[in-house]
Amino acid sequence: MIRPDRRDALKLGLGLAASVAVAPGVSAKAGRRTLDPANPADAVQIYRKLRYRTDDGLIYSWIKGPYMAAIGGDLIPLYAINLGSIQRVTLNPDGGFDLIDLEISFRVDVNTGKRLTNMRNPLTGETVRVGGRGPVPTHVKVGPDNEVHIPDVPGAPRYEHVHFGATPLMLGRDEIAIRDRSHAKVTAPDGGVSYLNEVSTITASRAQVLDSATTNVLSRVQSNDVRSWQAWLNMGDRAGTQNLFGNGGKVARFADLPADWLAMLEEFYPQVAADPIAVLDGKVVVKP
Protein backbone atom coordinates (compact mmCIF):
# COMPACT_ATOMS: atom_id res chain seq x y z
CA MET A 1 0.00 0.00 0.00
CA ILE A 2 2.55 2.60 1.16
CA ARG A 3 6.24 2.58 0.32
CA PRO A 4 8.54 2.20 3.38
CA ASP A 5 10.01 5.67 2.83
CA ARG A 6 6.49 7.16 2.75
CA ARG A 7 5.57 5.36 5.95
CA ASP A 8 8.59 6.85 7.68
CA ALA A 9 7.61 10.32 6.51
CA LEU A 10 4.09 9.88 7.84
CA LYS A 11 5.45 8.61 11.14
CA LEU A 12 7.63 11.69 11.50
CA GLY A 13 4.63 13.83 10.61
CA LEU A 14 2.91 12.60 13.76
CA GLY A 15 5.79 13.73 15.92
CA LEU A 16 6.34 10.22 17.27
CA ALA A 17 10.09 10.57 17.31
CA ALA A 18 9.69 12.71 20.44
CA SER A 19 7.45 10.17 22.13
CA VAL A 20 9.61 7.07 22.42
CA ALA A 21 10.56 7.80 26.00
CA VAL A 22 6.90 8.02 26.99
CA ALA A 23 5.16 5.12 25.24
CA PRO A 24 4.86 3.76 21.70
CA GLY A 25 2.52 5.86 19.61
CA VAL A 26 2.21 8.71 22.14
CA SER A 27 3.29 12.24 21.25
CA ALA A 28 4.91 14.22 24.05
CA LYS A 29 6.08 17.70 24.95
CA ALA A 30 8.28 19.15 27.67
CA GLY A 31 6.86 19.77 31.14
CA ARG A 32 4.85 17.38 33.25
CA ARG A 33 2.02 17.51 35.77
CA THR A 34 -1.11 15.45 36.38
CA LEU A 35 -4.26 16.82 34.77
CA ASP A 36 -7.28 17.12 37.06
CA PRO A 37 -10.55 15.94 35.40
CA ALA A 38 -12.51 18.17 37.82
CA ASN A 39 -10.70 21.27 36.54
CA PRO A 40 -12.66 22.68 33.54
CA ALA A 41 -9.51 23.77 31.70
CA ASP A 42 -7.90 20.36 32.19
CA ALA A 43 -11.13 18.64 31.12
CA VAL A 44 -10.91 20.51 27.79
CA GLN A 45 -7.40 19.16 27.27
CA ILE A 46 -8.42 15.62 28.27
CA TYR A 47 -11.23 15.71 25.69
CA ARG A 48 -8.93 16.98 22.97
CA LYS A 49 -6.25 14.43 23.76
CA LEU A 50 -8.75 11.58 23.51
CA ARG A 51 -10.55 12.77 20.37
CA TYR A 52 -7.96 14.93 18.63
CA ARG A 53 -4.56 16.06 19.96
CA THR A 54 -3.43 19.08 21.97
CA ASP A 55 -0.64 20.23 19.64
CA ASP A 56 -0.26 20.82 15.90
CA GLY A 57 -0.13 17.63 13.89
CA LEU A 58 -1.86 14.76 12.14
CA ILE A 59 -4.46 12.27 13.40
CA TYR A 60 -5.30 8.88 11.88
CA SER A 61 -8.50 7.11 12.97
CA TRP A 62 -11.01 4.50 11.85
CA ILE A 63 -14.50 3.15 12.57
CA LYS A 64 -16.24 -0.02 11.44
CA GLY A 65 -19.74 -1.25 12.16
CA PRO A 66 -23.26 -1.86 10.89
CA TYR A 67 -26.05 0.60 10.31
CA MET A 68 -29.35 -0.91 11.44
CA ALA A 69 -32.89 0.25 10.89
CA ALA A 70 -34.84 0.74 14.12
CA ILE A 71 -38.42 0.16 13.08
CA GLY A 72 -41.43 -1.61 14.53
CA GLY A 73 -39.59 -2.53 17.74
CA ASP A 74 -36.84 -4.36 15.83
CA LEU A 75 -33.31 -3.75 14.54
CA ILE A 76 -32.74 -4.73 10.90
CA PRO A 77 -29.23 -4.62 9.35
CA LEU A 78 -28.99 -2.29 6.35
CA TYR A 79 -25.29 -2.02 5.52
CA ALA A 80 -21.99 -1.41 7.30
CA ILE A 81 -19.34 1.29 7.10
CA ASN A 82 -15.59 0.90 6.84
CA LEU A 83 -14.26 4.38 7.53
CA GLY A 84 -10.81 5.89 7.70
CA SER A 85 -10.01 9.49 8.56
CA ILE A 86 -6.92 11.68 8.28
CA GLN A 87 -7.03 15.02 10.09
CA ARG A 88 -4.71 17.96 10.60
CA VAL A 89 -4.88 20.10 13.74
CA THR A 90 -3.53 23.67 13.67
CA LEU A 91 -3.79 25.57 16.95
CA ASN A 92 -5.18 29.12 17.05
CA PRO A 93 -4.27 31.96 19.45
CA ASP A 94 -7.84 32.03 20.85
CA GLY A 95 -7.40 28.56 22.36
CA GLY A 96 -9.28 26.75 19.61
CA PHE A 97 -7.92 25.12 16.47
CA ASP A 98 -8.49 24.66 12.76
CA LEU A 99 -9.28 21.13 11.65
CA ILE A 100 -8.95 19.69 8.16
CA ASP A 101 -10.72 16.34 7.91
CA LEU A 102 -10.32 13.88 5.03
CA GLU A 103 -12.85 11.16 5.81
CA ILE A 104 -13.43 8.27 3.41
CA SER A 105 -16.28 5.96 4.35
CA PHE A 106 -16.98 2.89 2.26
CA ARG A 107 -20.51 1.45 2.49
CA VAL A 108 -20.04 -2.31 2.63
CA ASP A 109 -22.06 -5.51 2.90
CA VAL A 110 -22.73 -6.38 6.55
CA ASN A 111 -21.65 -10.01 6.08
CA THR A 112 -18.92 -9.94 3.43
CA GLY A 113 -17.37 -6.51 3.98
CA LYS A 114 -17.36 -5.92 0.21
CA ARG A 115 -17.99 -2.40 -1.04
CA LEU A 116 -21.57 -1.72 -2.13
CA THR A 117 -22.52 0.38 -5.13
CA ASN A 118 -26.10 -0.95 -5.26
CA MET A 119 -28.04 -2.73 -2.53
CA ARG A 120 -31.46 -4.16 -1.89
CA ASN A 121 -33.24 -2.16 0.79
CA PRO A 122 -34.53 -4.91 3.13
CA LEU A 123 -37.44 -2.73 4.25
CA THR A 124 -38.80 -1.74 0.86
CA GLY A 125 -37.46 -4.51 -1.37
CA GLU A 126 -36.17 -1.86 -3.78
CA THR A 127 -32.66 -1.97 -5.23
CA VAL A 128 -31.10 1.44 -4.65
CA ARG A 129 -27.94 3.19 -5.71
CA VAL A 130 -25.72 3.53 -2.63
CA GLY A 131 -24.90 7.14 -1.80
CA GLY A 132 -21.75 8.50 -0.31
CA ARG A 133 -19.21 11.32 -0.37
CA GLY A 134 -15.91 11.29 -2.20
CA PRO A 135 -12.47 12.16 -0.80
CA VAL A 136 -13.05 15.89 -0.32
CA PRO A 137 -11.36 17.54 2.70
CA THR A 138 -13.65 19.40 5.09
CA HIS A 139 -12.43 22.52 6.89
CA VAL A 140 -13.95 23.39 10.26
CA LYS A 141 -13.07 25.50 13.28
CA VAL A 142 -13.15 24.11 16.81
CA GLY A 143 -13.56 26.74 19.51
CA PRO A 144 -11.86 26.97 22.91
CA ASP A 145 -14.94 25.18 24.33
CA ASN A 146 -14.51 22.28 21.84
CA GLU A 147 -17.63 23.33 19.91
CA VAL A 148 -17.35 22.55 16.19
CA HIS A 149 -18.25 25.41 13.85
CA ILE A 150 -19.24 24.06 10.43
CA PRO A 151 -19.22 26.79 7.77
CA ASP A 152 -22.11 27.30 5.35
CA VAL A 153 -21.06 26.34 1.81
CA PRO A 154 -23.28 27.38 -1.13
CA GLY A 155 -24.97 24.36 -2.67
CA ALA A 156 -24.07 22.08 0.29
CA PRO A 157 -26.17 21.00 3.29
CA ARG A 158 -26.29 23.48 6.19
CA TYR A 159 -25.48 22.16 9.67
CA GLU A 160 -26.84 23.51 12.93
CA HIS A 161 -24.53 21.68 15.30
CA VAL A 162 -24.67 21.49 19.10
CA HIS A 163 -21.98 19.76 21.16
CA PHE A 164 -22.81 18.72 24.71
CA GLY A 165 -20.06 18.96 27.32
CA ALA A 166 -18.22 15.70 27.87
CA THR A 167 -17.23 14.89 31.46
CA PRO A 168 -14.24 12.54 31.90
CA LEU A 169 -15.15 9.13 33.34
CA MET A 170 -12.86 6.75 35.21
CA LEU A 171 -13.16 3.17 33.93
CA GLY A 172 -11.67 0.37 36.00
CA ARG A 173 -8.21 1.05 37.35
CA ASP A 174 -6.31 1.95 34.21
CA GLU A 175 -8.61 3.71 31.74
CA ILE A 176 -10.22 7.10 31.39
CA ALA A 177 -13.08 7.90 29.01
CA ILE A 178 -15.34 10.62 27.71
CA ARG A 179 -18.89 10.10 26.50
CA ASP A 180 -19.08 12.54 23.63
CA ARG A 181 -22.54 13.66 22.51
CA SER A 182 -23.66 15.99 19.74
CA HIS A 183 -26.81 16.88 17.80
CA ALA A 184 -27.09 18.27 14.29
CA LYS A 185 -30.00 19.56 12.26
CA VAL A 186 -29.10 19.23 8.59
CA THR A 187 -30.91 21.28 5.95
CA ALA A 188 -30.36 20.07 2.40
CA PRO A 189 -30.11 22.50 -0.54
CA ASP A 190 -33.67 21.51 -1.53
CA GLY A 191 -34.97 22.45 1.93
CA GLY A 192 -35.30 18.91 3.27
CA VAL A 193 -34.45 18.55 6.97
CA SER A 194 -32.82 15.58 8.69
CA TYR A 195 -31.29 14.96 12.11
CA LEU A 196 -28.13 13.30 13.36
CA ASN A 197 -27.46 12.45 17.02
CA GLU A 198 -24.05 11.03 17.90
CA VAL A 199 -22.89 9.44 21.16
CA SER A 200 -19.33 8.08 21.26
CA THR A 201 -17.42 6.62 24.19
CA ILE A 202 -13.69 7.22 23.76
CA THR A 203 -11.17 5.51 26.06
CA ALA A 204 -7.42 5.42 26.56
CA SER A 205 -4.74 4.81 29.18
CA ARG A 206 -5.48 6.96 32.22
CA ALA A 207 -1.79 7.49 32.99
CA GLN A 208 -1.05 8.74 29.47
CA VAL A 209 -4.12 10.98 29.20
CA LEU A 210 -3.62 12.63 32.61
CA ASP A 211 0.08 13.22 31.96
CA SER A 212 0.27 16.84 30.79
CA ALA A 213 3.44 16.02 28.85
CA THR A 214 1.57 13.85 26.34
CA THR A 215 -0.24 15.59 23.50
CA ASN A 216 -1.70 12.66 21.54
CA VAL A 217 -2.68 9.17 22.68
CA LEU A 218 -3.92 6.05 20.93
CA SER A 219 -7.57 5.80 21.93
CA ARG A 220 -10.42 3.38 21.29
CA VAL A 221 -13.95 4.44 20.42
CA GLN A 222 -17.40 2.93 20.56
CA SER A 223 -19.38 5.07 18.13
CA ASN A 224 -23.16 5.18 17.98
CA ASP A 225 -25.46 7.48 16.09
CA VAL A 226 -29.19 7.79 15.51
CA ARG A 227 -30.15 9.58 12.34
CA SER A 228 -32.96 10.23 9.92
CA TRP A 229 -33.15 7.94 6.88
CA GLN A 230 -30.52 8.81 4.31
CA ALA A 231 -32.17 10.08 1.13
CA TRP A 232 -30.67 7.40 -1.12
CA LEU A 233 -32.51 4.67 0.83
CA ASN A 234 -35.82 5.99 -0.61
CA MET A 235 -37.69 5.44 2.67
CA GLY A 236 -40.23 8.19 2.06
CA ASP A 237 -42.24 9.01 5.19
CA ARG A 238 -41.75 5.57 6.75
CA ALA A 239 -41.40 5.88 10.53
CA GLY A 240 -38.08 4.85 12.05
CA THR A 241 -34.38 5.72 12.23
CA GLN A 242 -31.08 4.26 11.17
CA ASN A 243 -28.53 3.57 13.86
CA LEU A 244 -24.78 3.00 13.82
CA PHE A 245 -23.07 0.47 16.10
CA GLY A 246 -19.39 1.11 15.41
CA ASN A 247 -15.99 0.50 16.93
CA GLY A 248 -12.62 1.98 16.09
CA GLY A 249 -9.98 4.32 17.39
CA LYS A 250 -6.87 6.40 16.70
CA VAL A 251 -3.66 4.83 15.38
CA ALA A 252 -0.12 6.13 15.13
CA ARG A 253 0.41 5.98 11.36
CA PHE A 254 -1.53 5.94 8.11
CA ALA A 255 -0.17 2.44 7.47
CA ASP A 256 -1.75 1.27 10.77
CA LEU A 257 -5.29 1.88 9.53
CA PRO A 258 -7.25 -1.36 8.88
CA ALA A 259 -5.81 -3.45 6.04
CA ASP A 260 -9.17 -3.96 4.30
CA TRP A 261 -9.81 -0.20 4.29
CA LEU A 262 -6.33 0.44 2.87
CA ALA A 263 -6.99 -2.18 0.18
CA MET A 264 -10.25 -0.50 -0.85
CA LEU A 265 -8.53 2.88 -0.85
CA GLU A 266 -5.83 1.51 -3.17
CA GLU A 267 -8.49 0.08 -5.49
CA PHE A 268 -10.96 2.96 -5.64
CA TYR A 269 -8.86 6.04 -4.75
CA PRO A 270 -5.23 5.20 -5.65
CA GLN A 271 -4.22 8.88 -5.58
CA VAL A 272 -5.22 9.08 -1.93
CA ALA A 273 -3.42 5.84 -1.11
CA ALA A 274 -0.26 7.12 -2.81
CA ASP A 275 -0.15 10.48 -1.00
CA PRO A 276 -2.93 11.03 1.56
CA ILE A 277 -1.32 14.14 3.05
CA ALA A 278 -1.24 15.91 -0.30
CA VAL A 279 -4.97 15.22 -0.70
CA LEU A 280 -5.68 16.33 2.87
CA ASP A 281 -3.87 19.63 2.30
CA GLY A 282 -5.53 20.26 -1.07
CA LYS A 283 -2.35 19.88 -3.10
CA VAL A 284 -3.91 16.96 -4.99
CA VAL A 285 -7.61 17.00 -5.90
CA VAL A 286 -9.32 13.66 -6.39
CA LYS A 287 -12.61 13.30 -8.26
CA PRO A 288 -15.36 11.56 -6.24
N, C-alpha and C positions, 0 to 999 in steps of 0.2 A: 504494500500500500504506500508507504512513505520511505524514501531512501534514508539510510542511516544518518547521512550528514544532515538531512532535513529534520530528522527526529532530534538530533542534538541541538539544532538551532531552536526548535520549539521548546525543548527543555530549558535552555538558557533564557528564553523569553518569559518563562514563568518565574524566573528568579530562584530556581531551586538550588543553584550552586551555593547560595548563602544559607541554605537550610540544613545542610548535612549534619551539622552539629546538634540540631534540634531533633529531627525525626525525618525519615524518608517522606518526601512529598509535601513537606511543610515549609512555607516561606517564612523568613524571620527577619527581624530588624533589631537594632541595638536598643538596650534598655529593657528592664524586666520588672514587672510587678504582677500581682494577681488581680484580675478584673473582678469586680463585685456585681453579680447579677441584679442586686437590689438598687444599684446606682444607675439612674436613667441614662447617663452618658456612656457608662460601660455597657449597658444593655444594648445600646445602638451598635457599639463595636462588636459585641457578641453576635448579634443578628447578621451584621455584614460579613463577619468572618465565616459564619456557617453558610450563608447563601451566596455571598460574593467574595470579596477580599477587602482588606482595609488599606491597601496601598495600590499604586498604579500597577497594572499588569493584566495578564490573560487568565481566563477561566475556561476549563473544559468540563462539561457535564453531560449526563444522559438520563433518559427515562424510558422505560418499557412497561407496557401493560395494556389490558383490554379496555375498550369502551363498551359499556353495557347500557341497554335501554331499560329504564325503570318505568314499568307500565303495568297496570292491572295487578299490582302487588307482587310482581315478579321482576327478575333481572334476566335480560336476554342478551347474549353476546352479539355485538355488531361487527366490530373489527378491533384491531390492536394498533398501537403506535410503537414505532422504534425511532426514538428521537435523540439527536445529538446536538449540542449547542457549544458555540465558541463565542466568548464575550471578552470585551476589553473595557477595563475600568480606568478612568482618568479622573483623579481627584480635583475638586474645585475649591477655591478659597472660602466659599460660604459653608463648607463642611459637608456638602453633598458631592455628587460625582456624575460624570457623563458615562453612559453605558452604550456600547455598540454590541448588538446581539445578532449573531448569525445562527439561526435555529433551523435545522432541517429535520422535518418529521415525516417519516415514511408511514403511510397507512398500510398495514399488513394483515394477512389472514390470521385469525386468532390461533388456529391449530398448526399451520405450517410455517408461519413467519414470513411467507413470501409477499412481496410487494403487490398491492392491489391497484389496478387501474379501473376496473369495473367490479361491482359486487352485487349480489342479490340481497336486497333489503329483507331480512327475515320477518319484518312486521307487515310489509305491504306486498311482498312477493315480486316487486319490481326490480329489474336490473338497472342500476344507476351508475353513472360515471363518478368515480371517486374524486372528490375535491382535494384541494391542498394548496400550499403556498411554496413557491420556489425559493432558491437560496438568495434572498434579498436581505441585506443587513437592515436592522431596525435601530434607530437612534432615539434614545430616551434620556431624560434627566431624572436622577434620584436625589431628592432633597435631603437636608440634614436630618429630617425625621424619618427617613427611609421610604417616604411616599414617592411612587413612580408617577412622573408627569409625561403622559403620552401625547405628542403633538398632533394637532389636526392636520391631515394631509389631503388636499383636494382630490376627490375621486376615490378616497379610501374610507373604510369605516371609521366612525368617530367613537372614541372610548371615554366614558365617564367612569373613572377608576377610583376606588376607595380601598385603602390598605388599613387593616385593623392592627393595632399594636400587638407585637408578639412578645410574650413574657418568657424568659428562659426557664426551662424545666430540668430538674435533676432526674436522671434515669439511672437506676441501679447505683453502683458505686463508682463507675468509671466514665459514664456518658453524660453529656448535656444536650438539650434539645430546645428547639423553638417550634411552636405550632403556628405556622404562618397562614394568615387568612386574608383574602381579598375578594372584592365584589366589583364587577364591571357591567355597565349597561352599554351595549354596542349598537350603534345606529348605522345601518348600511346606507350606501349612497342613494338607494331607492326609497329610503325612509323606514324600512323594516327594522324592528327592534328585537334584540335577543339579549340574554343574560348569561354571565359566566361567574360562578362562585368557585373559588379555589381554596383548599385547605391542605397544606403540606406540613408534614412533620420531618424536620431536618435534624440529624444527630451527628455527633462527632466526639472524639476524645475530650473529656472534661479538662484534663491537664493541659492539653494543647490549646483549647479554646480560651481558657481563663488566663493563659500566659500572655501578657501584653506584648511580649517580644515576637509572637507569631502573628503573621498577617494573613495567612491563607492556610486552611486545613482541608484535608480530604474528608468530606462529609457524605452521609447516606441520606436518602430522602424517600419517604412514602408520600406519593403525590395523588391527591384525589380532587376531582372537580365535578361539579354538577352544572350542566349547561342546557340551554335551549337546543332543540334539534338543529343540526347544521343543515343549511339550505339544500345542499346537494343530496341529502337523504330523501327529499320529496315527501316529508311527513305531513304536510298540510297543517290542519288545525288539530291533529291527533294529540290527545293529552299525554303527558309524560315528559321525561328528561333523559338525556344521555349522561353517563357517569364514568369517569376514569378511575381505574384502580391501578396505579403505577408505582414502580420502584426504580430507583436509580441513585445518582450521586455525582460528586465531583471527583475528577481524576487528575493526575499530575501532568499528563502529556496528551496531545492529540492522539498519538499512537496507542494510548491506553483506553480509548473509547471502545465500546463493544465491537468485536470482530465482524459480526454480521452487519452492523450499521456501516462500518468502514467498507465492507465489500459492496453494499448497495450504493454507497457514495461513489466508489470507484466506477461502478457500472453506469450509474445514471447521471452523476455530476463529476466527471473526471477532472475538470478544472479545479473544483473545490478540493478534491482529494490531493491533487498535485501541490496546491499552495493555498491552504485555507486562510492564512493570515492576509494574503493579498486580497482575497475576496472579502474578508471581514472589513478591511480598511478601505474598500472601494477602489483599489488599484486594478482589480480584475472584475469585470461585470459578467455574470453568468445568466444566460436566458433561462427562465423557468421551464 
